[in-house]
Amino acid sequence: MAGEAVTPDVPGLVDRLFRREAGRLTAAMARRLGPSHLGVAEDIAQETLARALRVWPFRGVPDDPVAWLHAVARRLVLDALRRDAALARNTPALALDLLAQSPTAPDTVFADELVDDELRLLFMCAHPDLSAEMRTALVLKTGCGLSVEEIAAGLLREPATVAQWLVRAKKRIRERGLSLDMPEPQALPERLGTVLDAIYLAFNEAWSASAGDTLVKPDVCLEMLALAERLSRHPVTGAPGTHALHALLSFQSARLATRTDADGNLLLLADQDRAAWDRGLIARGLAALAHAADGERLSEYHLLAGIAGEHAIAADFDATDWRAIRAYYDLLVGISPSPVHRLNRVVALAMESGPAAGLDALARLEDDTALRGFHLLYATRGELLRRAGRGAEACTAFRRALELARSEPERRLLRKRLA
Amino acid sequence: MAKFLLLLRDNPTDFTSLSPAEIQRIIGEYRAWAEGLRARDQLHNSNKLMDDAGKIVQHNGTSVTLKDGPYSETKEVIGGYFLIEAADYAAAVEIARSCPHVRPGAKGTIEVRQIQEM
């Protein structure tokens, strides 16, 4: 009744059905209308979902919600084609076939076809003719069903900016006549890489929002996990790197519920309730990691998944195999020397060999301009000094970190350290 | 027990900018609300009305005329109705109050009318 925030399990209305179908409806309609009408396809997908919201409260959830949605979308495409002669002239024969069909013809869309449509669209979104920003925004919008506002929050940009990337992306797709054909085999790895990177980026931002009041957006994290899983199950995209990303996101998602306390305060790995970690997700992560080992190339995702897996299987914080984790970080810093990776390597080293060794390694990072002003560098320094028994210096470092931190939960954690 | 008609009015364009996740959440809320009524045998039936203008048939003094309904100009339409059973007006209003149609942030309205039995 009123006031209850719980949404009960609804038969037929599977978890995140609408997010998944937003992408699939767009993909299926884009295939019919042609990629140059991606905007029309998106509008029709949105209108279809809105129609469900208008009708289902009164009529109930249909027996086959997916078939219902796709039937409505087809009808809306037909309406658009009848209304807009120019649209009808510029669409592929597929759409005209649709016009010839009776609107009540049985659904000819099969599950496999839906997944293929979705992948084609994802690969087009990852086309090298589009800028990196356009690709990320498009993958998240069309592939993951995120709203412009959610993408903007995830990428720390203004919604208007994201909307503009999307408009420009669609214009470029039209102008350059990009197709929804599967890329040639030799172009596949690069495009798949772009798609995986976009998923990881969105997951990371949702996992640890770098500004604002909320630290974790579990909904977006789980959506990225679901997309990684779908990609890893598909024969074309189920490459070792995809399995590695799937493993990584499984391990991380297993800890989602324990990253913050009831008041939204950030909990460090050492303070998290390991009993509450999702064992099923950890098992899925381990299985995916085993699949990931089939390849010859060791990707960033393999190493990150290896690290996350070590944490996931440690019985408690003290039982963590820091030597193995430091070894993963050594390799990771070799292929991807980002500030976060280099800093985390120092943390692992300090756990393995003590705070003094960590502080030595940290001193070498402090000279690097890329890390200057990075709040986590000072937070790490403070933590290592505290452990080394140098309390006054630790306070100075924590205070500097507090000045630089941008998200409120991170600031709260630092204030707790200072107290 | 008396019967009541709940007429749910809203502006269909309010629905076009919701994200897929929000749509899913709201449908789940309606579903839970209707299931609650059904479990207590209080829901007779419900239907969605088309979001078009509708037609009005009227005798204008000389003949029967046909014109577009009231919804061609106004933004708000009767989206659909629920025919429910309740002890009295107060109970029917309580049910309407708990409907997701008037959840926080929603702009819709619910008109509660009793079915006259005799």
Interface residues (C-beta under 8 A of the other chain):
Chain A: M1 A2 E4 T7 P8 V10 L13 R16 L17 F18 R19 E21 A22 Q46 E47 L49 A50 A52 L53 R54 V55 W56 P57 F58 R59 G60 V61 G145 L146 S147 E149 E150 D219
Chain B: P12 F15 T16 L18 S19 P20 A21 I23 Q24 R25 I26 I27 G28 E29 Y30 R31 A32 W33 A34 E35 G36 S46 N47 K48 D51 G79 G80 Y81 F82 R97 S98 P100 H101
